[in-house]
Amino acid sequence: MIRTAAAAILPIVLLAGCAPQSHPSAPAAPVAEHMLQAPVAPPPAPVPGTVYIYRGMSADANTGHVDWDAANFGISGGTLSFGSVSDNTRPCWLKLEVNAPNLPVPVNGGGTIPVTLPQGVQQPASASPWPAVFDNNPAGHWSITRVTLGPSNSKAQANAALVFKYNADNFPAVASIVNGSLQNCQK
Protein backbone atom coordinates (compact mmCIF):
# COMPACT_ATOMS: atom_id res chain seq x y z
CA MET A 1 0.00 0.00 0.00
CA ILE A 2 1.35 3.41 -0.96
CA ARG A 3 0.90 6.11 1.58
CA THR A 4 0.92 9.76 0.50
CA ALA A 5 1.58 12.87 2.58
CA ALA A 6 -2.06 13.88 2.19
CA ALA A 7 -3.25 10.54 3.55
CA ALA A 8 -1.01 10.99 6.59
CA ILE A 9 -2.42 14.46 7.30
CA LEU A 10 -6.08 13.53 6.79
CA PRO A 11 -6.61 11.92 10.23
CA ILE A 12 -5.09 14.98 11.94
CA VAL A 13 -7.33 17.37 10.02
CA LEU A 14 -10.40 15.32 10.85
CA LEU A 15 -9.50 15.17 14.51
CA ALA A 16 -8.80 18.88 14.70
CA GLY A 17 -12.25 19.69 13.30
CA CYS A 18 -14.19 17.41 15.62
CA ALA A 19 -15.50 18.28 19.03
CA PRO A 20 -14.12 16.10 21.83
CA GLN A 21 -16.42 13.25 22.75
CA SER A 22 -16.78 12.26 26.36
CA HIS A 23 -17.61 8.81 27.55
CA PRO A 24 -20.96 8.59 29.40
CA SER A 25 -19.23 7.40 32.55
CA ALA A 26 -16.44 10.00 32.45
CA PRO A 27 -16.83 13.14 34.61
CA ALA A 28 -17.55 16.34 32.70
CA ALA A 29 -14.58 18.54 32.07
CA PRO A 30 -14.70 21.90 33.90
CA VAL A 31 -15.71 24.86 31.76
CA ALA A 32 -13.94 28.15 32.24
CA GLU A 33 -16.25 31.03 33.33
CA HIS A 34 -15.28 33.17 30.33
CA MET A 35 -16.50 30.44 27.98
CA LEU A 36 -20.07 30.79 29.34
CA GLN A 37 -20.39 34.52 28.68
CA ALA A 38 -22.02 35.64 25.45
CA PRO A 39 -19.89 37.74 23.15
CA VAL A 40 -20.37 41.48 23.59
CA ALA A 41 -22.31 42.91 20.67
CA PRO A 42 -22.26 46.57 19.67
CA PRO A 43 -25.35 48.55 20.71
CA PRO A 44 -28.12 48.55 18.12
CA ALA A 45 -28.35 51.50 15.77
CA PRO A 46 -31.12 54.01 16.57
CA VAL A 47 -34.35 53.04 14.91
CA PRO A 48 -36.29 55.86 13.27
CA GLY A 49 -39.66 56.35 14.84
CA THR A 50 -42.71 58.52 14.71
CA VAL A 51 -43.77 61.16 17.21
CA TYR A 52 -46.69 63.54 16.96
CA ILE A 53 -46.75 67.27 17.54
CA TYR A 54 -49.80 69.47 17.96
CA ARG A 55 -50.87 73.04 17.26
CA GLY A 56 -54.01 74.54 18.78
CA MET A 57 -56.62 75.57 16.23
CA SER A 58 -59.70 77.74 16.52
CA ALA A 59 -62.90 76.27 15.13
CA ASP A 60 -66.57 76.99 14.64
CA ALA A 61 -68.26 75.97 17.91
CA ASN A 62 -71.38 74.69 16.12
CA THR A 63 -69.85 72.70 13.25
CA GLY A 64 -66.40 71.86 14.65
CA HIS A 65 -64.75 72.91 11.37
CA VAL A 66 -61.32 74.37 12.06
CA ASP A 67 -60.28 77.76 10.72
CA TRP A 68 -57.58 77.25 8.12
CA ASP A 69 -56.63 80.91 7.99
CA ALA A 70 -53.15 82.31 8.50
CA ALA A 71 -54.12 83.61 11.97
CA ASN A 72 -54.05 80.02 13.26
CA PHE A 73 -50.38 79.81 12.23
CA GLY A 74 -48.86 82.87 13.87
CA ILE A 75 -45.09 83.16 13.74
CA SER A 76 -43.43 84.21 16.99
CA GLY A 77 -39.71 84.64 17.57
CA GLY A 78 -38.97 83.40 14.06
CA THR A 79 -40.73 80.06 14.54
CA LEU A 80 -44.09 78.35 14.30
CA SER A 81 -44.65 76.63 17.65
CA PHE A 82 -46.07 73.19 18.43
CA GLY A 83 -46.48 71.10 21.56
CA SER A 84 -45.96 67.42 22.25
CA VAL A 85 -49.45 66.96 23.74
CA SER A 86 -53.02 67.94 23.01
CA ASP A 87 -55.53 68.75 25.73
CA ASN A 88 -58.71 70.76 26.18
CA THR A 89 -57.07 74.22 26.31
CA ARG A 90 -57.86 74.80 22.61
CA PRO A 91 -61.03 73.96 20.67
CA CYS A 92 -59.21 71.63 18.24
CA TRP A 93 -55.68 70.48 17.46
CA LEU A 94 -53.70 70.01 14.28
CA LYS A 95 -51.75 66.75 14.72
CA LEU A 96 -48.58 66.32 12.63
CA GLU A 97 -46.45 63.25 12.12
CA VAL A 98 -42.72 63.75 12.75
CA ASN A 99 -40.23 61.13 11.58
CA ALA A 100 -37.57 61.13 14.29
CA PRO A 101 -34.18 59.43 13.84
CA ASN A 102 -33.77 58.89 17.60
CA LEU A 103 -36.34 57.98 20.24
CA PRO A 104 -36.75 59.41 22.73
CA VAL A 105 -36.06 62.66 20.93
CA PRO A 106 -33.19 64.50 22.61
CA VAL A 107 -33.43 68.20 23.44
CA ASN A 108 -32.36 70.21 20.38
CA GLY A 109 -32.89 67.08 18.33
CA GLY A 110 -35.94 66.57 16.23
CA GLY A 111 -37.10 65.09 13.02
CA THR A 112 -38.85 65.86 9.78
CA ILE A 113 -42.46 66.32 8.75
CA PRO A 114 -43.09 64.63 5.37
CA VAL A 115 -45.51 67.25 4.01
CA THR A 116 -46.59 67.46 0.40
CA LEU A 117 -46.47 70.98 -1.01
CA PRO A 118 -49.55 71.83 -3.09
CA GLN A 119 -49.68 74.30 -5.94
CA GLY A 120 -50.06 77.85 -4.70
CA VAL A 121 -47.41 77.68 -2.00
CA GLN A 122 -45.57 80.98 -2.01
CA GLN A 123 -41.89 80.39 -2.55
CA PRO A 124 -39.44 80.09 -1.01
CA ALA A 125 -41.06 77.53 1.25
CA SER A 126 -38.48 74.79 1.77
CA ALA A 127 -38.94 71.51 -0.01
CA SER A 128 -40.34 68.58 1.94
CA PRO A 129 -39.65 67.17 4.43
CA TRP A 130 -39.80 70.13 6.79
CA PRO A 131 -37.50 69.99 9.82
CA ALA A 132 -39.10 70.20 13.26
CA VAL A 133 -36.89 70.90 16.28
CA PHE A 134 -37.62 69.79 19.84
CA ASP A 135 -36.13 72.47 22.13
CA ASN A 136 -38.30 71.59 25.15
CA ASN A 137 -38.48 75.28 26.13
CA PRO A 138 -41.12 75.45 27.51
CA ALA A 139 -41.58 71.74 28.28
CA GLY A 140 -42.78 69.78 25.25
CA HIS A 141 -42.10 72.64 22.79
CA TRP A 142 -41.33 71.94 19.14
CA SER A 143 -40.90 74.46 16.33
CA ILE A 144 -40.49 74.94 12.61
CA THR A 145 -38.44 77.96 11.58
CA ARG A 146 -40.11 80.74 9.64
CA VAL A 147 -37.49 80.50 6.86
CA THR A 148 -38.63 76.90 6.25
CA LEU A 149 -42.18 78.14 5.72
CA GLY A 150 -41.67 81.35 3.76
CA PRO A 151 -39.67 84.56 3.26
CA SER A 152 -41.75 86.71 5.63
CA ASN A 153 -44.06 86.13 8.59
CA SER A 154 -47.20 86.75 6.55
CA LYS A 155 -46.11 84.44 3.70
CA ALA A 156 -44.91 81.77 6.18
CA GLN A 157 -48.27 81.83 7.97
CA ALA A 158 -50.20 81.63 4.66
CA ASN A 159 -47.97 78.76 3.47
CA ALA A 160 -48.40 76.86 6.74
CA ALA A 161 -52.20 77.17 6.51
CA LEU A 162 -52.25 76.05 2.86
CA VAL A 163 -49.78 73.16 3.30
CA PHE A 164 -51.25 71.73 6.50
CA LYS A 165 -54.83 71.95 5.19
CA TYR A 166 -53.80 70.26 1.94
CA ASN A 167 -52.07 67.47 3.84
CA ALA A 168 -55.00 67.04 6.27
CA ASP A 169 -57.34 66.75 3.26
CA ASN A 170 -55.13 64.33 1.31
CA PHE A 171 -52.61 62.67 3.64
CA PRO A 172 -54.27 62.07 7.03
CA ALA A 173 -51.28 60.07 8.29
CA VAL A 174 -49.19 63.24 8.02
CA ALA A 175 -51.71 65.85 9.20
CA SER A 176 -55.04 65.39 10.94
CA ILE A 177 -57.44 67.22 13.25
CA VAL A 178 -58.15 65.94 16.77
CA ASN A 179 -60.56 67.11 19.46
CA GLY A 180 -59.66 69.62 22.10
CA SER A 181 -62.40 71.33 24.15
CA LEU A 182 -64.77 70.68 21.21
CA GLN A 183 -65.80 67.08 20.70
CA ASN A 184 -66.72 67.38 17.02
CA CYS A 185 -63.50 68.74 15.47
CA GLN A 186 -63.12 68.25 11.75
CA LYS A 187 -61.30 69.60 8.73
Sine and cosine of phi, psi and omega as CSV:
sin_phi,cos_phi,sin_psi,cos_psi,sin_omega,cos_omega
0.00,0.00,0.72,-0.70,-0.02,-1.00
-0.99,-0.14,0.77,-0.64,0.00,-1.00
-0.95,-0.31,0.77,-0.64,0.00,-1.00
-0.98,-0.22,0.21,-0.98,0.03,-1.00
-0.90,0.44,-0.59,0.81,0.00,-1.00
-0.92,0.40,-0.63,0.78,0.01,-1.00
-0.91,0.41,-0.54,0.84,0.01,-1.00
-0.95,0.30,-0.52,0.86,-0.03,-1.00
-0.99,0.13,-0.49,0.87,-0.09,-1.00
-0.78,0.63,-0.74,0.67,0.01,-1.00
-0.88,0.47,-0.55,0.84,0.00,-1.00
-0.94,0.35,-0.67,0.74,0.01,-1.00
-0.89,0.45,-0.71,0.71,0.01,-1.00
-0.89,0.45,-0.66,0.75,0.01,-1.00
-0.92,0.38,-0.60,0.80,-0.02,-1.00
-0.93,0.38,-0.48,0.88,-0.02,-1.00
-1.00,0.02,-0.08,1.00,-0.06,-1.00
-0.99,-0.14,0.55,-0.83,0.09,-1.00
-0.98,0.22,0.56,-0.83,0.00,-1.00
-0.91,0.41,0.68,-0.74,0.04,-1.00
-0.99,-0.15,0.69,-0.73,0.06,-1.00
-0.95,-0.31,0.51,-0.86,0.03,-1.00
-0.98,0.20,0.63,-0.78,-0.04,-1.00
-0.82,0.57,-0.47,0.88,-0.03,-1.00
-1.00,-0.04,-0.13,0.99,-0.02,-1.00
-0.99,0.15,0.59,-0.80,0.05,-1.00
-0.92,0.38,0.53,-0.85,0.01,-1.00
-0.92,0.40,0.62,-0.79,0.04,-1.00
-0.96,0.29,0.61,-0.79,0.03,-1.00
-0.91,0.42,0.58,-0.82,0.00,-1.00
-0.94,-0.33,0.77,-0.64,0.02,-1.00
-0.91,0.41,0.58,-0.81,-0.04,-1.00
-0.83,0.56,-0.66,0.75,-0.04,-1.00
-0.92,0.40,-0.31,0.95,0.02,-1.00
-0.98,0.21,-0.32,0.95,-0.01,-1.00
-1.00,0.06,-0.33,0.94,-0.04,-1.00
-0.98,0.21,0.66,-0.75,0.04,-1.00
-0.94,0.33,0.51,-0.86,0.05,-1.00
-0.89,0.45,0.52,-0.85,0.00,-1.00
-0.99,0.15,0.84,-0.53,0.00,-1.00
-0.99,-0.16,0.47,-0.88,0.07,-1.00
-0.91,0.40,0.43,-0.90,0.03,-1.00
-0.90,0.44,0.51,-0.86,0.00,-1.00
-0.92,0.40,0.48,-0.88,0.05,-1.00
-0.93,0.36,0.52,-0.85,0.05,-1.00
-0.85,0.53,0.66,-0.75,0.01,-1.00
-0.98,-0.18,0.82,-0.57,0.04,-1.00
-0.86,0.51,0.59,-0.81,-0.01,-1.00
-0.67,-0.74,-0.08,-1.00,-0.01,-1.00
-0.84,-0.54,0.74,-0.67,0.16,-0.99
-0.83,-0.56,0.29,-0.96,-0.01,-1.00
-0.86,-0.51,0.64,-0.77,0.08,-1.00
-0.85,-0.53,0.38,-0.92,-0.16,-0.99
-0.73,-0.68,0.55,-0.83,0.11,-0.99
-0.75,-0.66,0.79,-0.62,0.02,-1.00
-0.90,0.44,0.65,-0.76,-0.03,-1.00
-0.77,-0.64,0.65,-0.76,0.14,-0.99
-0.98,0.18,0.40,-0.92,-0.04,-1.00
-0.45,-0.90,0.33,-0.94,0.08,-1.00
-0.94,0.35,0.83,-0.55,-0.07,-1.00
-0.90,0.45,-0.48,0.88,-0.02,-1.00
-0.99,0.12,-0.68,0.74,-0.10,-1.00
-0.99,-0.15,-0.39,0.92,-0.06,-1.00
0.99,0.16,0.01,1.00,0.02,-1.00
-0.95,0.32,0.78,-0.62,0.00,-1.00
-0.96,0.27,0.40,-0.91,0.06,-1.00
-1.00,0.02,0.90,-0.43,-0.01,-1.00
-1.00,-0.08,0.57,0.82,0.02,-1.00
-1.00,-0.03,0.26,-0.96,-0.06,-1.00
-0.87,0.50,-0.44,0.90,-0.02,-1.00
-0.88,0.47,-0.44,0.90,0.05,-1.00
-0.97,0.23,-0.06,1.00,-0.06,-1.00
-0.78,-0.62,0.72,0.70,-0.03,-1.00
-0.89,0.45,0.71,-0.70,0.04,-1.00
-1.00,-0.02,0.75,-0.67,0.03,-1.00
-0.68,-0.73,0.77,-0.64,0.00,-1.00
0.89,0.46,0.45,0.89,0.03,-1.00
0.99,0.14,0.17,0.99,-0.01,-1.00
-0.65,-0.76,0.34,-0.94,0.17,-0.99
-0.97,-0.22,0.86,-0.50,-0.14,-0.99
-1.00,-0.03,0.51,-0.86,0.06,-1.00
-0.64,-0.76,0.29,-0.96,0.08,-1.00
-0.86,-0.50,0.23,-0.97,-0.01,-1.00
-1.00,-0.07,0.05,1.00,0.05,-1.00
-0.66,-0.76,0.36,-0.93,0.16,-0.99
-0.88,-0.48,0.49,-0.87,-0.01,-1.00
-0.50,-0.86,-0.40,-0.92,-0.02,-1.00
-0.97,-0.24,0.36,0.93,0.03,-1.00
-0.99,0.17,-0.26,0.97,0.06,-1.00
-0.80,-0.60,0.44,-0.90,-0.02,-1.00
-0.85,0.52,-0.72,0.69,-0.02,-1.00
-0.60,-0.80,0.21,-0.98,-0.02,-1.00
-0.73,-0.68,0.68,-0.74,0.21,-0.98
-1.00,0.08,0.83,-0.56,-0.01,-1.00
-0.95,-0.31,0.83,-0.56,-0.02,-1.00
-0.88,-0.47,0.63,-0.77,0.08,-1.00
-0.99,0.11,0.75,-0.66,0.08,-1.00
-0.87,-0.49,0.83,-0.56,0.09,-1.00
-1.00,0.07,0.92,-0.38,-0.08,-1.00
-0.95,-0.30,0.75,-0.66,-0.01,-1.00
-0.96,0.29,-0.39,0.92,-0.02,-1.00
-0.73,-0.68,0.74,-0.68,0.10,-1.00
-0.83,-0.55,0.70,-0.72,-0.11,0.99
-0.92,0.39,0.42,-0.91,-0.04,-1.00
-0.94,0.33,0.82,-0.57,0.02,-1.00
-0.97,0.25,0.41,-0.91,0.08,-1.00
-0.86,0.50,0.68,-0.73,-0.09,-1.00
0.92,0.39,0.22,0.98,0.19,-0.98
-1.00,-0.09,-0.35,-0.94,0.04,-1.00
0.29,-0.96,-0.56,-0.83,-0.05,-1.00
-0.18,-0.98,-0.35,-0.94,-0.03,-1.00
-0.75,-0.66,0.52,-0.85,0.03,-1.00
-0.96,-0.27,0.89,-0.45,-0.10,-1.00
-0.99,0.15,0.89,0.46,-0.03,-1.00
-0.96,0.27,0.41,-0.91,0.15,-0.99
-0.96,-0.29,0.77,-0.63,-0.03,-1.00
-1.00,-0.01,0.88,-0.48,0.01,-1.00
-0.99,0.16,0.19,-0.98,0.12,-0.99
-0.90,0.44,0.54,-0.84,0.02,-1.00
0.98,-0.19,-0.16,0.99,0.05,-1.00
-0.93,0.37,0.77,-0.63,-0.02,-1.00
-0.98,0.21,0.86,-0.51,-0.01,-1.00
-0.97,0.26,0.47,-0.88,0.15,0.99
-0.98,-0.17,1.00,0.09,0.23,-0.97
-0.97,0.24,0.69,-0.72,-0.03,-1.00
-0.90,0.44,0.47,-0.88,0.06,-1.00
-0.92,0.39,0.37,-0.93,0.04,-1.00
-0.97,0.25,0.51,-0.86,0.04,1.00
-0.99,0.11,0.47,-0.88,0.01,-1.00
-1.00,0.03,0.74,-0.68,0.03,-1.00
-0.96,0.27,0.66,-0.75,0.09,-1.00
-0.84,-0.54,0.75,-0.66,-0.07,-1.00
-0.93,-0.37,0.73,-0.69,0.07,-1.00
-0.99,-0.12,0.97,-0.25,0.02,-1.00
-0.98,-0.21,-0.21,0.98,0.06,-1.00
0.84,0.55,0.50,0.87,0.01,-1.00
-0.69,-0.72,0.99,-0.14,0.06,1.00
-0.96,0.28,0.07,-1.00,-0.08,-1.00
-0.76,0.65,0.76,-0.65,0.02,-1.00
0.99,0.15,0.10,1.00,-0.09,-1.00
-0.98,0.19,0.74,-0.67,0.13,-0.99
-0.84,-0.54,0.34,-0.94,0.07,-1.00
-0.46,-0.89,0.38,-0.93,0.16,-0.99
-0.86,-0.51,0.75,-0.66,-0.05,-1.00
-0.94,0.35,0.52,-0.86,0.03,-1.00
-0.86,0.52,-0.64,0.77,-0.04,-1.00
-0.90,0.43,-0.40,0.92,0.11,-0.99
-0.93,0.38,-0.59,0.81,-0.13,-0.99
-1.00,0.04,-0.55,0.84,-0.04,-1.00
0.09,-1.00,0.17,-0.99,-0.12,-0.99
-0.97,0.24,-0.27,0.96,0.02,-1.00
-0.61,-0.79,0.23,-0.97,0.02,-1.00
-0.85,0.53,-0.73,0.68,-0.05,-1.00
-0.90,0.43,-0.66,0.75,0.02,-1.00
-0.94,0.34,-0.60,0.80,0.04,-1.00
-0.89,0.45,-0.68,0.73,0.02,-1.00
-0.90,0.43,-0.69,0.72,0.02,-1.00
-0.90,0.44,-0.67,0.74,0.03,-1.00
-0.89,0.45,-0.70,0.72,0.00,-1.00
-0.86,0.51,-0.71,0.70,0.00,-1.00
-0.87,0.49,-0.73,0.68,-0.02,-1.00
-0.90,0.43,-0.74,0.67,-0.07,-1.00
-0.92,0.39,-0.72,0.69,-0.04,-1.00
-0.94,0.34,-0.58,0.82,0.08,-1.00
-0.91,0.42,-0.71,0.70,0.02,-1.00
-0.85,0.52,-0.70,0.71,0.00,-1.00
-0.93,0.36,-0.61,0.79,0.06,-1.00
-0.90,0.43,-0.60,0.80,0.02,-1.00
-0.95,0.31,-0.56,0.83,-0.16,-0.99
-0.90,-0.44,-0.39,0.92,-0.07,-1.00
-0.69,-0.72,0.95,0.30,-0.11,-0.99
-0.89,0.45,-0.29,0.96,0.08,-1.00
-0.95,0.31,-0.46,0.89,-0.02,-1.00
-1.00,0.04,-0.71,0.71,-0.05,-1.00
-0.66,-0.75,0.75,-0.67,0.04,-1.00
-0.52,-0.86,0.20,-0.98,0.02,-1.00
-0.94,-0.34,0.73,-0.68,0.05,-1.00
-0.81,-0.59,0.37,-0.93,-0.03,-1.00
-0.92,0.38,0.56,-0.83,0.17,-0.98
-0.86,-0.51,-0.89,-0.45,0.06,-1.00
-0.96,0.27,-0.40,0.92,0.13,-0.99
-1.00,0.06,0.59,-0.81,-0.01,-1.00
-0.97,-0.24,0.18,0.98,-0.01,-1.00
-0.76,-0.65,0.58,0.81,-0.06,-1.00
-0.91,0.41,0.65,-0.76,0.03,-1.00
-0.42,-0.91,0.24,-0.97,-0.03,-1.00
-0.90,0.44,0.00,0.00,0.00,0.00
